Amino acid sequence: MRISRDKVNKVAHVVTDALAGMDEVDFIEDRNTIRLEVRKILEDLLNQEAKIDQSARQKIESQKRTILEGSQEWDILYRKYYNEEVKKLGL
């Protein structure tokens, strides 16, 4: 799933604000540094997800016969290949 940079920044702000509101959390760095790190983590996760998605789609496309996206068979294969890729990466 592609999420715009603005939306990633918004989520990073929300996460940082939520962390700042917790009594159990004390920031060692300034708030902006924390927000930037949260944004980096989110972008890394989204990039990994995109790679997993692409790999699952390529496996389906490499089948001998054409499997239409949106069909029940395509959905089953997508979930299977997606989960295999996640396990491969240890996520």
ROBAZA-798770 format. One record per atom (N, C-alpha, C, CB): residue in one letter; z, y, x; atom name; residue number from 1. Coordinates in steps of 0.05 Angstrom, whole numbers, plus 5000, padded with zeros to 4 digits. Atoms other than C-alpha are relative to their C-alpha. Glycine has a CB too. Example, Ala and Ser with C-alpha at 12.3 -4.5 7.8 and 13.67 -1.06 7.14 Angstrom:
<pt A; <5000; 4976; 5018>; N; 1>
<pt A; <5156; 4910; 5246>; CA; 1>
<pt A; <5000; 5024; 5018>; C; 1>
<pt A; <5025; 5001; 4980>; CB; 1>
<pt S; <4999; 4976; 4984>; N; 2>
<pt S; <5143; 4979; 5273>; CA; 2>
<pt S; <5014; 5022; 4985>; C; 2>
<pt S; <4971; 5009; 5009>; CB; 2>
END
This chain:
<pt M; <5000; 4977; 5017>; N; 1>
<pt M; <5000; 5000; 5000>; CA; 1>
<pt M; <5000; 5025; 5018>; C; 1>
<pt M; <5024; 5000; 4981>; CB; 1>
<pt R; <5002; 4975; 4985>; N; 2>
<pt R; <4981; 5067; 5027>; CA; 2>
<pt R; <5017; 5021; 4986>; C; 2>
<pt R; <4971; 5010; 5004>; CB; 2>
<pt I; <4984; 4979; 5011>; N; 3>
<pt I; <5032; 5122; 5018>; CA; 3>
<pt I; <4995; 5025; 5017>; C; 3>
<pt I; <5031; 4993; 5001>; CB; 3>
<pt S; <5007; 4975; 4985>; N; 4>
<pt S; <5017; 5194; 5037>; CA; 4>
<pt S; <5023; 5008; 5018>; C; 4>
<pt S; <4994; 5022; 4981>; CB; 4>
<pt R; <4980; 4990; 4980>; N; 5>
<pt R; <5053; 5227; 5095>; CA; 5>
<pt R; <5022; 5016; 4985>; C; 5>
<pt R; <4987; 5017; 5021>; CB; 5>
<pt D; <4981; 4984; 5016>; N; 6>
<pt D; <5086; 5275; 5045>; CA; 6>
<pt D; <5021; 4982; 4986>; C; 6>
<pt D; <4986; 5018; 4980>; CB; 6>
<pt K; <4982; 5018; 5015>; N; 7>
<pt K; <5115; 5217; 5005>; CA; 7>
<pt K; <5019; 4986; 5019>; C; 7>
<pt K; <4984; 4980; 4984>; CB; 7>
<pt V; <4983; 5012; 4980>; N; 8>
<pt V; <5141; 5183; 5068>; CA; 8>
<pt V; <5021; 5020; 5009>; C; 8>
<pt V; <4983; 4990; 5025>; CB; 8>
<pt N; <4981; 4980; 4993>; N; 9>
<pt N; <5174; 5248; 5088>; CA; 9>
<pt N; <5021; 5004; 4978>; C; 9>
<pt N; <4986; 5027; 5006>; CB; 9>
<pt K; <4981; 4997; 5022>; N; 10>
<pt K; <5205; 5255; 5019>; CA; 10>
<pt K; <5020; 4977; 4999>; C; 10>
<pt K; <4984; 5001; 4973>; CB; 10>
<pt V; <4982; 5023; 5000>; N; 11>
<pt V; <5233; 5184; 5022>; CA; 11>
<pt V; <5020; 5002; 5024>; C; 11>
<pt V; <4984; 4974; 5002>; CB; 11>
<pt A; <4983; 4997; 4977>; N; 12>
<pt A; <5260; 5198; 5092>; CA; 12>
<pt A; <5022; 5021; 4995>; C; 12>
<pt A; <4984; 5009; 5025>; CB; 12>
<pt H; <4980; 4980; 5008>; N; 13>
<pt H; <5295; 5261; 5065>; CA; 13>
<pt H; <5021; 4988; 4981>; C; 13>
<pt H; <4986; 5024; 4987>; CB; 13>
<pt V; <4982; 5012; 5020>; N; 14>
<pt V; <5325; 5222; 5007>; CA; 14>
<pt V; <5019; 4981; 5014>; C; 14>
<pt V; <4984; 4985; 4978>; CB; 14>
<pt V; <4983; 5019; 4985>; N; 15>
<pt V; <5350; 5167; 5054>; CA; 15>
<pt V; <5020; 5014; 5017>; C; 15>
<pt V; <4983; 4981; 5017>; CB; 15>
<pt T; <4982; 4984; 4982>; N; 16>
<pt T; <5379; 5217; 5103>; CA; 16>
<pt T; <5022; 5014; 4983>; C; 16>
<pt T; <4984; 5021; 5016>; CB; 16>
<pt D; <4980; 4987; 5017>; N; 17>
<pt D; <5413; 5255; 5047>; CA; 17>
<pt D; <5021; 4980; 4989>; C; 17>
<pt D; <4986; 5014; 4976>; CB; 17>
<pt A; <4982; 5020; 5010>; N; 18>
<pt A; <5442; 5191; 5018>; CA; 18>
<pt A; <5019; 4991; 5022>; C; 18>
<pt A; <4984; 4976; 4990>; CB; 18>
<pt L; <4982; 5007; 4977>; N; 19>
<pt L; <5469; 5171; 5087>; CA; 19>
<pt L; <5020; 5022; 5005>; C; 19>
<pt L; <4983; 4994; 5025>; CB; 19>
<pt A; <4982; 4977; 4995>; N; 20>
<pt A; <5498; 5240; 5097>; CA; 20>
<pt A; <5022; 5002; 4979>; C; 20>
<pt A; <4985; 5026; 5001>; CB; 20>
<pt G; <4980; 4999; 5022>; N; 21>
<pt G; <5534; 5234; 5030>; CA; 21>
<pt G; <5021; 4978; 5001>; C; 21>
<pt G; <4986; 4999; 4974>; CB; 21>
<pt M; <4981; 5023; 4998>; N; 22>
<pt M; <5570; 5169; 5050>; CA; 22>
<pt M; <5023; 5007; 5019>; C; 22>
<pt M; <4985; 4975; 5010>; CB; 22>
<pt D; <4977; 4995; 4983>; N; 23>
<pt D; <5640; 5176; 5076>; CA; 23>
<pt D; <5001; 4982; 5024>; C; 23>
<pt D; <5026; 4997; 4983>; CB; 23>
<pt E; <5000; 5020; 4979>; N; 24>
<pt E; <5630; 5114; 5119>; CA; 24>
<pt E; <4981; 5006; 5023>; C; 24>
<pt E; <4994; 4973; 4989>; CB; 24>
<pt V; <5021; 4994; 4980>; N; 25>
<pt V; <5572; 5146; 5158>; CA; 25>
<pt V; <5006; 5027; 5013>; C; 25>
<pt V; <4973; 5000; 4986>; CB; 25>
<pt D; <4998; 4975; 4985>; N; 26>
<pt D; <5580; 5197; 5213>; CA; 26>
<pt D; <4975; 5001; 5018>; C; 26>
<pt D; <5026; 5000; 5018>; CB; 26>
<pt F; <5024; 4997; 4984>; N; 27>
<pt F; <5517; 5224; 5246>; CA; 27>
<pt F; <5008; 5009; 5029>; C; 27>
<pt F; <4981; 5021; 4988>; CB; 27>
<pt I; <4996; 4992; 4972>; N; 28>
<pt I; <5518; 5227; 5322>; CA; 28>
<pt I; <4979; 5020; 5008>; C; 28>
<pt I; <4999; 4975; 5019>; CB; 28>
<pt E; <5022; 4981; 4995>; N; 29>
<pt E; <5451; 5263; 5323>; CA; 29>
<pt E; <4999; 5019; 4976>; C; 29>
<pt E; <4973; 4985; 5003>; CB; 29>
<pt D; <5003; 4981; 5022>; N; 30>
<pt D; <5430; 5322; 5281>; CA; 30>
<pt D; <4984; 4987; 4977>; C; 30>
<pt D; <4986; 5026; 5010>; CB; 30>
<pt R; <5012; 5012; 5024>; N; 31>
<pt R; <5404; 5309; 5211>; CA; 31>
<pt R; <4969; 4997; 5003>; C; 31>
<pt R; <5006; 5017; 4977>; CB; 31>
<pt N; <5029; 5001; 4997>; N; 32>
<pt N; <5331; 5324; 5229>; CA; 32>
<pt N; <4992; 4976; 5017>; C; 32>
<pt N; <4989; 5026; 5011>; CB; 32>
<pt T; <5006; 5023; 4982>; N; 33>
<pt T; <5332; 5272; 5285>; CA; 33>
<pt T; <5002; 4974; 4984>; C; 33>
<pt T; <5019; 5000; 5024>; CB; 33>
<pt I; <4997; 5024; 5017>; N; 34>
<pt I; <5358; 5220; 5236>; CA; 34>
<pt I; <4977; 4998; 4981>; C; 34>
<pt I; <5027; 5002; 4984>; CB; 34>
<pt R; <5022; 5000; 5019>; N; 35>
<pt R; <5305; 5239; 5185>; CA; 35>
<pt R; <4974; 4991; 5014>; C; 35>
<pt R; <4996; 5028; 4987>; CB; 35>
<pt L; <5024; 5008; 4985>; N; 36>
<pt L; <5250; 5232; 5237>; CA; 36>
<pt L; <5000; 4970; 5007>; C; 36>
<pt L; <4997; 5017; 5026>; CB; 36>
<pt E; <4998; 5028; 4993>; N; 37>
<pt E; <5276; 5164; 5258>; CA; 37>
<pt E; <4996; 4983; 4975>; C; 37>
<pt E; <5027; 4993; 5012>; CB; 37>
<pt V; <5004; 5014; 5025>; N; 38>
<pt V; <5279; 5141; 5185>; CA; 38>
<pt V; <4970; 5000; 4993>; C; 38>
<pt V; <5016; 5013; 4977>; CB; 38>
<pt R; <5028; 4999; 5006>; N; 39>
<pt R; <5207; 5165; 5176>; CA; 39>
<pt R; <4984; 4981; 5018>; C; 39>
<pt R; <4990; 5029; 5004>; CB; 39>
<pt K; <5014; 5018; 4981>; N; 40>
<pt K; <5185; 5127; 5238>; CA; 40>
<pt K; <5004; 4971; 4992>; C; 40>
<pt K; <5011; 5004; 5029>; CB; 40>
<pt I; <4995; 5028; 5009>; N; 41>
<pt I; <5218; 5063; 5213>; CA; 41>
<pt I; <4984; 4994; 4975>; C; 41>
<pt I; <5030; 4997; 4994>; CB; 41>
<pt L; <5016; 5004; 5025>; N; 42>
<pt L; <5185; 5071; 5144>; CA; 42>
<pt L; <4970; 4997; 5007>; C; 42>
<pt L; <5004; 5024; 4981>; CB; 42>
<pt E; <5028; 5002; 4993>; N; 43>
<pt E; <5117; 5083; 5176>; CA; 43>
<pt E; <4994; 4973; 5014>; C; 43>
<pt E; <4992; 5023; 5018>; CB; 43>
<pt D; <5004; 5025; 4986>; N; 44>
<pt D; <5125; 5022; 5221>; CA; 44>
<pt D; <5000; 4977; 4979>; C; 44>
<pt D; <5023; 4995; 5020>; CB; 44>
<pt L; <5000; 5020; 5021>; N; 45>
<pt L; <5143; 4979; 5160>; CA; 45>
<pt L; <4975; 5000; 4983>; C; 45>
<pt L; <5025; 5003; 4982>; CB; 45>
<pt L; <5025; 4998; 5016>; N; 46>
<pt L; <5084; 5005; 5120>; CA; 46>
<pt L; <4976; 4990; 5016>; C; 46>
<pt L; <4996; 5029; 4991>; CB; 46>
<pt N; <5022; 5010; 4983>; N; 47>
<pt N; <5037; 4991; 5179>; CA; 47>
<pt N; <5001; 4970; 5002>; C; 47>
<pt N; <5002; 5013; 5028>; CB; 47>
<pt Q; <4998; 5029; 4999>; N; 48>
<pt Q; <5063; 4920; 5185>; CA; 48>
<pt Q; <4991; 4988; 4973>; C; 48>
<pt Q; <5029; 4991; 5006>; CB; 48>
<pt E; <5008; 5010; 5026>; N; 49>
<pt E; <5054; 4910; 5110>; CA; 49>
<pt E; <4970; 5001; 4997>; C; 49>
<pt E; <5014; 5016; 4978>; CB; 49>
<pt A; <5029; 4998; 5002>; N; 50>
<pt A; <4983; 4935; 5115>; CA; 50>
<pt A; <4985; 4979; 5016>; C; 50>
<pt A; <4991; 5028; 5009>; CB; 50>
<pt K; <5012; 5021; 4984>; N; 51>
<pt K; <4967; 4886; 5171>; CA; 51>
<pt K; <5003; 4973; 4987>; C; 51>
<pt K; <5014; 5000; 5028>; CB; 51>
<pt I; <4995; 5025; 5014>; N; 52>
<pt I; <4998; 4829; 5132>; CA; 52>
<pt I; <4980; 4997; 4977>; C; 52>
<pt I; <5029; 4998; 4990>; CB; 52>
<pt D; <5019; 5000; 5022>; N; 53>
<pt D; <4957; 4848; 5071>; CA; 53>
<pt D; <4972; 4995; 5009>; C; 53>
<pt D; <5002; 5028; 4985>; CB; 53>
<pt Q; <5027; 5003; 4990>; N; 54>
<pt Q; <4893; 4853; 5111>; CA; 54>
<pt Q; <4995; 4971; 5009>; C; 54>
<pt Q; <4994; 5019; 5023>; CB; 54>
<pt S; <5003; 5028; 4991>; N; 55>
<pt S; <4905; 4785; 5143>; CA; 55>
<pt S; <4998; 4981; 4977>; C; 55>
<pt S; <5024; 4993; 5018>; CB; 55>
<pt A; <5001; 5017; 5023>; N; 56>
<pt A; <4918; 4752; 5076>; CA; 56>
<pt A; <4973; 5002; 4986>; C; 56>
<pt A; <5022; 5007; 4980>; CB; 56>
<pt R; <5027; 4996; 5013>; N; 57>
<pt R; <4854; 4783; 5047>; CA; 57>
<pt R; <4978; 4987; 5017>; C; 57>
<pt R; <4995; 5030; 4997>; CB; 57>
<pt Q; <5021; 5012; 4983>; N; 58>
<pt Q; <4813; 4760; 5107>; CA; 58>
<pt Q; <5000; 4969; 4997>; C; 58>
<pt Q; <5005; 5007; 5029>; CB; 58>
<pt K; <4999; 5029; 5004>; N; 59>
<pt K; <4838; 4689; 5098>; CA; 59>
<pt K; <4987; 4991; 4974>; C; 59>
<pt K; <5029; 4990; 5000>; CB; 59>
<pt I; <5013; 5006; 5026>; N; 60>
<pt I; <4816; 4690; 5025>; CA; 60>
<pt I; <4970; 5003; 5003>; C; 60>
<pt I; <5011; 5018; 4978>; CB; 60>
<pt E; <5029; 4995; 4997>; N; 61>
<pt E; <4748; 4719; 5044>; CA; 61>
<pt E; <4987; 4979; 5017>; C; 61>
<pt E; <4995; 5028; 5012>; CB; 61>
<pt S; <5012; 5020; 4982>; N; 62>
<pt S; <4738; 4665; 5096>; CA; 62>
<pt S; <4996; 4973; 4987>; C; 62>
<pt S; <5017; 4997; 5025>; CB; 62>
<pt Q; <5003; 5025; 5015>; N; 63>
<pt Q; <4739; 4610; 5043>; CA; 63>
<pt Q; <4970; 4995; 4997>; C; 63>
<pt Q; <5014; 5001; 4972>; CB; 63>
<pt K; <5029; 5007; 5002>; N; 64>
<pt K; <4673; 4572; 5036>; CA; 64>
<pt K; <4987; 5011; 4975>; C; 64>
<pt K; <4998; 4970; 5000>; CB; 64>
<pt R; <5011; 4989; 5024>; N; 65>
<pt R; <4665; 4595; 4965>; CA; 65>
<pt R; <5013; 5026; 4993>; C; 65>
<pt R; <5004; 4980; 4976>; CB; 65>
<pt T; <4990; 4974; 5007>; N; 66>
<pt T; <4675; 4663; 4935>; CA; 66>
<pt T; <5022; 4997; 4979>; C; 66>
<pt T; <4977; 5018; 4988>; CB; 66>
<pt I; <4978; 5000; 5018>; N; 67>
<pt I; <4742; 4674; 4902>; CA; 67>
<pt I; <5004; 5029; 4991>; C; 67>
<pt I; <5027; 4989; 5013>; CB; 67>
<pt L; <4999; 4973; 5010>; N; 68>
<pt L; <4744; 4735; 4857>; CA; 68>
<pt L; <5028; 5011; 5000>; C; 68>
<pt L; <4989; 5001; 4972>; CB; 68>
<pt E; <4974; 4986; 5000>; N; 69>
<pt E; <4801; 4784; 4868>; CA; 69>
<pt E; <5008; 5005; 4972>; C; 69>
<pt E; <4998; 5027; 5016>; CB; 69>
<pt G; <4989; 4997; 5027>; N; 70>
<pt G; <4845; 4787; 4807>; CA; 70>
<pt G; <5001; 4974; 4985>; C; 70>
<pt G; <4983; 5020; 4985>; CB; 70>
<pt S; <4999; 5026; 5014>; N; 71>
<pt S; <4833; 4715; 4788>; CA; 71>
<pt S; <5027; 4987; 5007>; C; 71>
<pt S; <4976; 4982; 5008>; CB; 71>
<pt Q; <4975; 5014; 4996>; N; 72>
<pt Q; <4893; 4668; 4783>; CA; 72>
<pt Q; <4999; 4987; 5028>; C; 72>
<pt Q; <5005; 4980; 4978>; CB; 72>
<pt E; <5003; 5013; 4975>; N; 73>
<pt E; <4867; 4629; 4843>; CA; 73>
<pt E; <5004; 5020; 5023>; C; 73>
<pt E; <4973; 4985; 5003>; CB; 73>
<pt W; <4998; 4980; 4979>; N; 74>
<pt W; <4861; 4692; 4885>; CA; 74>
<pt W; <5029; 5009; 5003>; C; 74>
<pt W; <4982; 5025; 4993>; CB; 74>
<pt D; <4971; 4992; 4999>; N; 75>
<pt D; <4932; 4714; 4867>; CA; 75>
<pt D; <5017; 4979; 5013>; C; 75>
<pt D; <5010; 5006; 4971>; CB; 75>
<pt I; <4985; 5022; 4988>; N; 76>
<pt I; <4960; 4646; 4886>; CA; 76>
<pt I; <4996; 4999; 5030>; C; 76>
<pt I; <4994; 4973; 4987>; CB; 76>
<pt L; <5006; 5001; 4972>; N; 77>
<pt L; <4924; 4645; 4952>; CA; 77>
<pt L; <5010; 5024; 5015>; C; 77>
<pt L; <4969; 4998; 5004>; CB; 77>
<pt Y; <4990; 4975; 4987>; N; 78>
<pt Y; <4943; 4717; 4967>; CA; 78>
<pt Y; <5029; 4997; 5005>; C; 78>
<pt Y; <4994; 5025; 4982>; CB; 78>
<pt R; <4971; 5003; 4996>; N; 79>
<pt R; <5017; 4703; 4956>; CA; 79>
<pt R; <5006; 4980; 5022>; C; 79>
<pt R; <5013; 4991; 4974>; CB; 79>
<pt K; <4996; 5021; 4980>; N; 80>
<pt K; <5012; 4640; 4998>; CA; 80>
<pt K; <4994; 5011; 5028>; C; 80>
<pt K; <4982; 4975; 4994>; CB; 80>
<pt Y; <5007; 4990; 4973>; N; 81>
<pt Y; <4976; 4673; 5057>; CA; 81>
<pt Y; <5018; 5024; 5008>; C; 81>
<pt Y; <4971; 5009; 5000>; CB; 81>
<pt Y; <4982; 4977; 4994>; N; 82>
<pt Y; <5019; 4736; 5052>; CA; 82>
<pt Y; <5027; 4990; 5010>; C; 82>
<pt Y; <5004; 5018; 4974>; CB; 82>
<pt N; <4974; 5011; 4992>; N; 83>
<pt N; <5083; 4695; 5056>; CA; 83>
<pt N; <4998; 4986; 5027>; C; 83>
<pt N; <5009; 4980; 4979>; CB; 83>
<pt E; <5004; 5013; 4974>; N; 84>
<pt E; <5054; 4655; 5115>; CA; 84>
<pt E; <5001; 5022; 5022>; C; 84>
<pt E; <4974; 4985; 5001>; CB; 84>
<pt E; <5001; 4979; 4980>; N; 85>
<pt E; <5041; 4720; 5153>; CA; 85>
<pt E; <5028; 5013; 5004>; C; 85>
<pt E; <4980; 5022; 4991>; CB; 85>
<pt V; <4973; 4989; 4998>; N; 86>
<pt V; <5111; 4747; 5137>; CA; 86>
<pt V; <5017; 4981; 5017>; C; 86>
<pt V; <5013; 5004; 4972>; CB; 86>
<pt K; <4985; 5020; 4985>; N; 87>
<pt K; <5141; 4682; 5164>; CA; 87>
<pt K; <4993; 5000; 5029>; C; 87>
<pt K; <4997; 4972; 4988>; CB; 87>
<pt K; <5010; 4999; 4972>; N; 88>
<pt K; <5098; 4686; 5226>; CA; 88>
<pt K; <5013; 5023; 5016>; C; 88>
<pt K; <4969; 5004; 5000>; CB; 88>
<pt L; <4989; 4976; 4987>; N; 89>
<pt L; <5125; 4756; 5241>; CA; 89>
<pt L; <5031; 4999; 5000>; C; 89>
<pt L; <4991; 5025; 4986>; CB; 89>
<pt G; <4971; 5003; 5001>; N; 90>
<pt G; <5196; 4733; 5225>; CA; 90>
<pt G; <5014; 5022; 4984>; C; 90>
<pt G; <5011; 5001; 5028>; CB; 90>
<pt L; <4988; 4979; 5017>; N; 91>
<pt L; <5208; 4786; 5172>; CA; 91>
<pt L; <5014; 4988; 4976>; C; 91>
<pt L; <4978; 5019; 4990>; CB; 91>
END
